[in-house]
Amino acid sequence: MIPLKIRIEGLIREMVGAADVETPLRKPLVGFASAHDPLLYKLKTVVGPHHLLPTDLLPEARTILAFFIPFDKSVVKASRQWAYVEPVWSSAYVETNQLIEEISGTLKQQFAAHGIAAVEQKPTDNFNPHDLTAPWSHKSMAYVAGLGRFGLHKMLITPAGVAGRYCSMVISAFVPPTPRPEKEYCLYFINGTCQRCVRNCPVGALTVNGLDKQRCWVHQQNKRDRDLERGCGKCAIGPCAIITDLDAYLHRSK
């Protein structure tokens, strides 16, 4: 019998490869973590006491499944050429979120057919707009599941880069955890260079000292009012946006 891990990875990659979307996408990354990983309890401190544990979503949870769908370099290139929200980037944000919901729904159906319980979370808009707190962080789950390391921009840098969308869900079946990378992927954290994400932020919400979420959110809301749809993404189009060779990317830090 094909291991559950292989079946899950195959289904996600198949759906991304066959997706009827205009956005050019690359091969997705998939990771797994124990639903009882000790690191999860630290999220109550790092993210906040409001953050849920996997067992809060599914009492019989055994595994966290996380996946990342990276955008093609053409999406990043288009965003780099615009001072404001680029339509291609905005469309990629919307289309990929829709694709994630389709993938999550299909996975849930497949799991149910094999007697596996699963609970998914929305890929976006799952936070309180007043204090910008969310009960579930897909990026944090992806980190726990070994998909990458956080960068200066507070986003997860994967071996495929940072430009793309994440999702996560919890299931009642056991899947062996994915080892977490130990080395940093952010050039600033490695040797203090780059800071492209800080310079790219159009409203100064991101600095080396942290992220002003309210300022970032107000900026995104203003862009929505101008019918530029969703997202900004200017902090996600630096050198770490698209990574095709992780060793070569890290070599530039030396």
SERO-4910 file (N, C-alpha, C, O; in steps of 0.05 Angstrom, whole numbers):
BEGIN
 pado doro    nc1    nc2    nc3   cac1   cac2   cac3    cc1    cc2    cc3    oc1    oc2    oc3
  Met    A     17    -24      0      0      0      0     18     25      0     38     26     14
  Ile    A      9     44    -16     24     70    -17     21     85      9     -1     89     19
  Pro    A     43     94     22     42    108     47     24    133     44     23    146     23
  Leu    A     10    140     66     -8    163     66      7    188     58     -4    205     43
  Lys    A     31    192     67     46    216     61     49    219     30     46    241     20
  Ile    A     56    197     17     60    198    -12     34    204    -26     34    219    -46
  Arg    A     12    193    -17    -14    197    -29    -22    227    -26    -32    238    -45
  Ile    A    -18    238     -3    -25    266      1     -8    284    -16    -19    302    -30
  Glu    A     18    280    -16     35    297    -33     28    294    -63     27    314    -77
  Gly    A     22    270    -71     15    266    -99    -11    280   -107    -13    292   -129
  Leu    A    -31    279    -89    -57    292    -95    -54    322    -97    -65    335   -115
  Ile    A    -39    334    -78    -35    363    -78    -20    372   -103    -28    391   -116
  Arg    A      1    357   -110     17    365   -134      1    361   -159      3    376   -178
  Glu    A    -16    340   -160    -32    335   -183    -53    358   -187    -57    367   -209
  Met    A    -65    366   -165    -86    387   -167    -74    414   -174    -86    429   -190
  Val    A    -50    420   -164    -37    445   -171    -29    444   -201    -32    464   -215
  Gly    A    -18    422   -210     -9    419   -237    -32    421   -257    -29    430   -280
  Ala    A    -56    412   -249    -79    411   -267    -98    435   -262   -120    436   -274
  Ala    A    -91    453   -244   -109    475   -237   -116    493   -261    -98    500   -277
  Asp    A   -141    500   -263   -151    517   -285   -149    546   -275   -170    558   -269
  Val    A   -125    556   -275   -120    584   -266   -103    598   -285    -88    586   -301
  Glu    A   -104    625   -285    -87    641   -302    -60    645   -290    -40    649   -304
  Thr    A    -58    643   -264    -33    647   -250    -14    624   -254    -21    601   -249
  Pro    A     10    630   -264     30    608   -268     41    600   -240     50    617   -225
  Leu    A     39    575   -234     48    565   -208     70    544   -211     74    533   -232
  Arg    A     85    541   -189    106    521   -189     99    497   -172     77    497   -159
  Lys    A    116    478   -170    111    453   -155    107    460   -126    124    473   -114
  Pro    A     85    450   -114     80    456    -85     98    441    -67    109    420    -74
  Leu    A    102    452    -43    117    439    -22     97    429     -1     77    442      5
  Val    A    102    405     10     84    394     30    100    385     54    121    373     51
  Gly    A     90    391     78    104    383    103     84    373    123     60    378    122
  Phe    A     95    359    143     78    347    164     91    351    191    116    354    193
  Ala    A     75    352    212     85    355    239     65    340    258     42    336    252
  Ser    A     76    332    281     59    320    301     39    341    312     47    363    316
  Ala    A     15    333    316     -5    351    327      1    357    356    -12    373    369
  His    A     21    343    367     29    347    395     57    357    397     70    354    418
  Asp    A     68    368    376     95    378    376     98    400    398     81    418    399
  Pro    A    118    398    415    121    417    437    123    446    427    115    464    442
  Leu    A    132    450    403    135    477    392    108    491    390    106    515    391
  Leu    A     86    475    386     60    487    384     51    502    409     37    522    407
  Tyr    A     60    493    431     52    506    456     66    534    459     56    551    474
  Lys    A     88    537    445    102    562    446     87    584    431     91    608    435
  Leu    A     69    575    412     54    595    397     35    611    415     28    633    409
  Lys    A     28    599    438     11    613    457     26    638    468     13    657    477
  Thr    A     52    637    467     68    660    476     77    677    452     75    702    453
  Val    A     87    664    431     98    679    408     76    693    392     78    717    386
  Val    A     54    678    386     32    690    371     12    703    390      2    725    385
  Gly    A      5    689    411    -14    699    431    -31    677    443    -33    655    431
  Pro    A    -42    681    466    -58    661    480    -83    653    464    -95    632    470
  His    A    -91    669    445   -114    664    429   -110    642    408   -129    630    397
  His    A    -84    636    402    -78    616    381    -86    588    390    -80    579    412
  Leu    A   -101    575    372   -111    548    379    -90    527    375    -71    530    360
  Leu    A    -94    505    388    -77    481    384    -92    462    365   -117    464    363
  Pro    A    -78    444    352    -92    426    334   -115    410    347   -135    406    334
  Thr    A   -111    403    372   -132    388    386   -156    405    393   -177    395    400
  Asp    A   -153    432    391   -176    449    395   -194    448    370   -219    451    372
  Leu    A   -182    443    347   -198    440    323   -208    412    319   -231    408    310
  Leu    A   -192    393    327   -199    364    324   -187    349    347   -163    344    348
  Pro    A   -204    342    367   -194    328    391   -176    304    385   -158    299    400
  Glu    A   -182    290    364   -167    266    357   -144    271    338   -133    253    326
  Ala    A   -137    296    335   -116    304    316    -89    290    323    -81    288    346
  Arg    A    -76    280    302    -50    268    305    -28    281    288     -5    281    295
  Thr    A    -37    294    266    -18    305    248    -27    332    237    -51    336    232
  Ile    A     -8    350    233    -13    376    219     -2    372    191     20    363    187
  Leu    A    -19    378    172    -11    378    144    -10    407    134    -29    422    137
  Ala    A     13    415    123     16    442    113     27    440     84     43    423     78
  Phe    A     18    459     68     29    460     41     32    489     31     18    506     40
  Phe    A     51    492     13     57    519      2     56    517    -28     68    500    -40
  Ile    A     41    536    -41     39    537    -70     54    562    -79     45    584    -76
  Pro    A     78    558    -91     94    581    -99     86    592   -126     79    577   -145
  Phe    A     87    619   -128     81    632   -153    105    629   -172    127    624   -163
  Asp    A    100    631   -197    121    632   -218    135    658   -216    125    678   -206
  Lys    A    160    658   -226    176    683   -225    164    706   -241    170    729   -235
  Ser    A    147    700   -260    134    721   -276    116    738   -259    112    762   -264
  Val    A    103    726   -239     86    740   -221    102    760   -204     94    783   -200
  Val    A    125    751   -194    143    768   -179    154    791   -196    156    814   -188
  Lys    A    162    784   -220    174    804   -238    154    826   -244    161    849   -245
  Ala    A    128    818   -248    108    838   -254    104    857   -230    102    881   -234
  Ser    A    105    846   -206    101    863   -182    125    881   -178    122    904   -168
  Arg    A    149    872   -185    172    889   -182    171    914   -201    185    934   -196
  Gln    A    156    912   -222    155    934   -242    134    955   -235    132    975   -249
  Trp    A    118    950   -215     97    968   -207    102    980   -180    112    966   -162
  Ala    A     96   1006   -176    100   1018   -150     77   1011   -131     80   1011   -107
  Tyr    A     54   1004   -143     31    998   -126     24    968   -130     40    953   -140
  Val    A      0    961   -121     -8    933   -123    -11    925   -152    -27    938   -167
  Glu    A      3    906   -161      3    897   -189    -20    878   -193    -24    860   -178
  Pro    A    -36    882   -215    -59    865   -220    -53    835   -222    -68    818   -213
  Val    A    -29    828   -233    -22    800   -235    -18    788   -207    -26    765   -202
  Trp    A     -5    803   -189      0    794   -162    -27    791   -147    -32    771   -133
  Ser    A    -44    811   -151    -70    811   -138    -87    787   -147   -100    773   -131
  Ser    A    -86    782   -173   -101    759   -184    -90    733   -174   -105    714   -168
  Ala    A    -63    731   -171    -51    707   -161    -59    701   -133    -64    678   -125
  Tyr    A    -61    723   -117    -70    720    -89    -98    708    -88   -103    690    -72
  Val    A   -116    719   -104   -144    710   -104   -147    682   -115   -160    665   -103
  Glu    A   -135    677   -138   -137    651   -151   -125    629   -134   -137    607   -132
  Thr    A   -103    634   -122    -89    613   -106   -105    607    -81   -106    584    -72
  Asn    A   -117    627    -69   -134    622    -45   -158    604    -53   -165    586    -38
  Gln    A   -169    609    -76   -192    592    -86   -182    564    -91   -196    545    -84
  Leu    A   -159    561   -103   -147    535   -108   -142    520    -82   -147    496    -80
  Ile    A   -132    534    -62   -127    521    -36   -153    510    -24   -153    489    -13
  Glu    A   -174    525    -26   -200    516    -16   -209    491    -30   -220    472    -18
  Glu    A   -204    490    -57   -211    466    -72   -194    442    -63   -205    420    -60
  Ile    A   -169    447    -60   -151    425    -52   -158    415    -24   -159    391    -20
  Ser    A   -163    433     -6   -170    425     22   -196    409     22   -199    389     36
  Gly    A   -216    418      6   -241    403      4   -238    375     -7   -250    356      3
  Thr    A   -221    373    -28   -216    346    -39   -201    328    -20   -208    305    -17
  Leu    A   -181    339     -6   -167    324     14   -186    314     35   -184    290     43
  Lys    A   -203    331     44   -221    324     66   -240    301     57   -245    283     72
  Gln    A   -249    302     32   -266    281     21   -250    254     19   -260    233     26
  Gln    A   -225    256     10   -209    232      8   -203    220     35   -204    196     39
  Phe    A   -198    237     55   -193    228     82   -217    213     93   -215    192    104
  Ala    A   -240    226     89   -265    215    100   -271    187     88   -281    169    102
  Ala    A   -264    183     62   -268    158     49   -251    135     62   -257    112     58
  His    A   -230    143     76   -212    124     89   -215    125    119   -197    115    134
  Gly    A   -236    137    129   -241    138    157   -223    157    173   -219    154    197
  Ile    A   -212    177    159   -195    196    172   -209    223    175   -220    234    156
  Ala    A   -210    233    199   -223    259    205   -203    281    198   -179    278    201
  Ala    A   -214    303    188   -197    326    180   -212    352    184   -236    353    180
  Val    A   -197    372    192   -209    399    195   -190    419    182   -166    419    187
  Glu    A   -201    435    164   -185    455    150   -192    483    160   -213    487    173
  Gln    A   -175    502    154   -181    530    161   -180    546    135   -165    539    116
  Lys    A   -195    568    134   -195    586    110   -166    595    104   -151    601    123
  Pro    A   -159    598     79   -132    607     72   -128    637     78   -105    646     79
  Thr    A   -150    652     81   -147    681     86   -172    691    100   -192    677    102
  Asp    A   -170    716    109   -193    729    123   -203    713    147   -227    713    152
  Asn    A   -185    701    161   -193    686    185   -183    700    210   -177    687    230
  Phe    A   -182    726    209   -172    742    232   -192    764    239   -210    771    224
  Asn    A   -188    774    264   -204    795    274   -194    822    262   -171    829    267
  Pro    A   -210    836    246   -201    860    233   -196    884    252   -184    904    244
  His    A   -205    881    277   -201    903    296   -173    902    309   -160    922    311
  Asp    A   -166    878    318   -139    876    331   -120    859    315    -97    855    323
  Leu    A   -129    850    291   -112    835    272   -101    809    284    -79    800    276
  Thr    A   -115    797    303   -106    771    314   -122    749    300   -145    752    293
  Ala    A   -108    727    296   -120    704    283   -118    679    301    -98    676    315
  Pro    A   -139    663    302   -138    639    319   -120    617    308   -114    597    321
  Trp    A   -112    620    282    -96    599    270    -78    612    249    -87    626    231
  Ser    A    -52    606    251    -32    617    232    -22    596    214     -9    577    223
  His    A    -29    598    188    -19    578    169     11    579    166     24    559    163
  Lys    A     23    603    167     52    606    165     66    592    189     86    579    186
  Ser    A     54    595    213     66    583    236     64    552    234     83    538    241
  Met    A     41    543    224     38    514    221     58    503    200     69    481    203
  Ala    A     62    519    179     81    510    158    109    510    169    125    493    162
  Tyr    A    115    528    187    141    528    200    145    503    217    165    489    216
  Val    A    125    497    233    126    473    251    129    448    233    142    429    241
  Ala    A    116    448    210    117    425    192    141    425    174    143    409    155
  Gly    A    161    441    180    187    439    167    189    451    139    207    444    124
  Leu    A    171    470    132    171    481    105    190    504    101    196    512     79
  Gly    A    201    515    123    219    538    120    226    552    145    222    541    167
  Arg    A    237    576    142    246    592    165    235    620    162    232    630    139
  Phe    A    228    633    183    217    660    182    240    680    176    262    677    184
  Gly    A    232    700    160    251    721    152    245    747    166    227    749    183
  Leu    A    261    767    160    257    794    172    229    804    166    219    819    183
  His    A    217    797    144    191    807    136    168    791    149    145    796    143
  Lys    A    174    774    168    154    759    183    140    738    166    119    727    174
  Met    A    151    732    143    140    711    126    158    687    126    182    689    134
  Leu    A    148    665    117    163    640    117    178    637     91    166    637     69
  Ile    A    204    635     92    221    630     69    225    600     66    237    587     83
  Thr    A    215    589     44    217    561     39    240    556     19    251    575      8
  Pro    A    248    531     14    268    526     -7    259    534    -35    276    536    -53
  Ala    A    233    540    -38    223    550    -64    220    580    -63    212    592    -83
  Gly    A    225    593    -40    221    622    -38    198    629    -20    188    612     -5
  Val    A    190    654    -21    169    664     -3    143    673    -19    122    675     -7
  Ala    A    146    677    -45    123    686    -60    104    663    -66    110    645    -82
  Gly    A     81    664    -53     62    642    -56     42    643    -33     40    662    -18
  Arg    A     27    621    -31      6    620    -10      8    594      5     16    573     -5
  Tyr    A      2    595     31      3    572     49    -25    563     58    -44    579     57
  Cys    A    -26    538     66    -50    529     79    -42    506     98    -21    494     94
  Ser    A    -60    500    117    -54    478    135    -81    466    145   -102    479    144
  Met    A    -80    441    153   -103    428    164    -93    407    184    -69    400    184
  Val    A   -111    396    200   -104    375    219   -119    350    213   -143    352    204
  Ile    A   -107    327    216   -120    302    210   -116    282    233    -98    285    249
  Ser    A   -133    262    234   -132    243    255   -113    219    250   -110    202    268
  Ala    A   -100    219    227    -82    197    220    -53    206    226    -47    230    226
  Phe    A    -35    187    230     -7    193    235      8    194    209      6    176    192
  Val    A     24    215    205     43    218    183     69    226    195     70    245    211
  Pro    A     91    213    189    117    220    200    124    250    196    120    260    174
  Pro    A    134    263    217    140    292    215    162    297    195    180    281    191
  Thr    A    161    321    183    182    331    165    203    345    182    196    362    198
  Pro    A    228    338    178    249    352    194    249    382    189    246    390    166
  Arg    A    253    397    209    254    426    206    282    435    199    301    425    211
  Pro    A    285    454    180    312    464    174    324    479    197    310    493    212
  Glu    A    350    475    201    364    488    224    377    514    216    380    532    233
  Lys    A    385    517    191    399    541    182    379    562    174    357    556    165
  Glu    A    388    587    177    371    610    169    370    612    138    389    605    124
  Tyr    A    347    622    128    344    627    100    343    657     93    344    664     70
  Cys    A    340    673    114    338    702    110    367    714    109    382    711    128
  Leu    A    373    728     88    400    740     85    406    760    107    429    762    116
  Tyr    A    386    774    116    391    793    138    398    779    164    416    787    178
  Phe    A    384    757    170    390    742    194    417    727    192    430    722    213
  Ile    A    426    722    168    452    708    164    475    727    169    494    721    183
  Asn    A    474    750    156    497    768    158    490    798    157    507    815    154
  Gly    A    464    805    161    456    833    163    453    847    136    450    871    135
  Thr    A    454    832    114    451    844     88    422    845     78    404    838     94
  Cys    A    418    853     54    393    853     40    374    875     50    376    898     42
  Gln    A    355    869     67    335    888     77    317    898     54    305    919     57
  Arg    A    316    883     32    300    892      9    271    895     17    257    912      7
  Cys    A    262    876     34    234    877     43    227    903     57    205    914     54
  Val    A    246    912     73    242    937     88    241    961     69    223    978     72
  Arg    A    259    962     50    260    984     31    235    983     12    226   1004      3
  Asn    A    225    960      7    202    957    -12    175    965      1    157    971    -14
  Cys    A    173    965     27    148    970     40    139    999     34    153   1018     40
  Pro    A    117   1003     20    109   1029     11    100   1048     33     97   1072     28
  Val    A     94   1038     57     84   1056     78    101   1055    103     94   1065    124
  Gly    A    125   1042    102    142   1041    125    132   1024    148    140   1028    171
  Ala    A    114   1005    142    103    988    163    123    968    172    122    959    195
  Leu    A    142    961    155    162    941    162    189    954    166    199    969    149
  Thr    A    202    948    189    229    958    195    244    935    206    234    913    210
  Val    A    270    939    211    286    918    223    278    912    251    286    892    263
  Asn    A    262    930    263    253    926    290    226    912    292    217    905    314
  Gly    A    213    908    269    187    894    271    167    903    250    174    919    232
  Leu    A    143    894    251    122    900    232     99    914    246     88    904    266
  Asp    A     91    937    236     68    951    246     44    941    231     38    950    209
  Lys    A     30    921    242      8    907    229    -15    927    222    -27    924    200
  Gln    A    -21    945    239    -43    964    234    -37    981    210    -54    985    193
  Arg    A    -12    991    208     -5   1008    185     -6    992    159    -15   1001    138
  Cys    A      4    967    160      3    949    137    -26    944    129    -32    945    105
  Trp    A    -43    939    148    -71    932    142    -86    956    131   -101    953    112
  Val    A    -81    980    141    -94   1004    131    -86   1009    102   -102   1016     85
  His    A    -60   1004     96    -51   1007     69    -65    988     50    -74    995     28
  Gln    A    -68    963     58    -82    943     42   -111    950     38   -123    946     17
  Gln    A   -124    960     59   -152    968     57   -155    991     37   -174    992     22
  Asn    A   -137   1010     38   -138   1032     19   -135   1023     -9   -149   1034    -27
  Lys    A   -119   1003    -14   -116    992    -41   -141    978    -50   -148    979    -73
  Arg    A   -155    965    -31   -180    953    -38   -201    974    -47   -216    970    -66
  Asp    A   -200    997    -33   -219   1018    -40   -215   1029    -68   -233   1040    -80
  Arg    A   -191   1025    -78   -184   1034   -105   -189   1012   -126   -179   1013   -148
  Asp    A   -204    991   -118   -210    969   -136   -186    954   -145   -185    944   -168
  Leu    A   -165    954   -129   -141    939   -136   -141    911   -123   -120    898   -120
  Glu    A   -164    903   -115   -169    876   -104   -152    870    -79   -154    885    -60
  Arg    A   -137    849    -79   -126    838    -55    -96    839    -54    -82    836    -74
  Gly    A    -85    843    -30    -57    839    -25    -40    864    -33    -49    882    -47
  Cys    A    -15    863    -23      4    884    -30     29    869    -41     36    871    -64
  Gly    A     41    853    -23     63    835    -31     90    848    -36    108    834    -45
  Lys    A     93    874    -31    118    887    -37    141    877    -20    164    879    -27
  Cys    A    134    866      4    155    855     21    163    827     13    181    815     25
  Ala    A    149    816     -7    154    788    -15    166    786    -43    164    765    -56
  Ile    A    179    807    -53    189    807    -80    219    812    -81    230    819   -102
  Gly    A    233    809    -58    262    812    -57    276    787    -67    264    770    -80
  Pro    A    302    784    -60    317    760    -69    306    734    -59    310    713    -73
  Cys    A    291    734    -37    280    709    -27    253    702    -39    241    682    -32
  Ala    A    243    718    -57    217    714    -69    215    687    -84    197    671    -80
  Ile    A    234    683   -102    236    659   -118    263    646   -114    284    658   -119
  Ile    A    263    622   -104    288    606   -100    285    581   -116    267    565   -112
  Thr    A    304    577   -134    305    552   -150    328    534   -142    327    510   -146
  Asp    A    348    546   -130    371    531   -120    378    542    -93    390    564    -91
  Leu    A    370    528    -72    374    539    -45    404    544    -38    411    564    -26
  Asp    A    421    525    -46    449    528    -40    461    553    -54    477    568    -42
  Ala    A    453    557    -79    463    580    -94    453    606    -82    467    626    -80
  Tyr    A    428    605    -73    416    629    -60    431    635    -34    437    659    -29
  Leu    A    436    615    -18    450    620      8    479    628      3    491    641     20
  His    A    491    619    -19    519    626    -25    523    656    -28    545    666    -23
  Arg    A    502    670    -37    505    699    -41    508    713    -15    516    737    -14
  Ser    A    502    699      8    505    712     34    534    712     44    540    724     64
  Lys    A    551    697     30    579    694     39    596    716     28    620    716     34
***
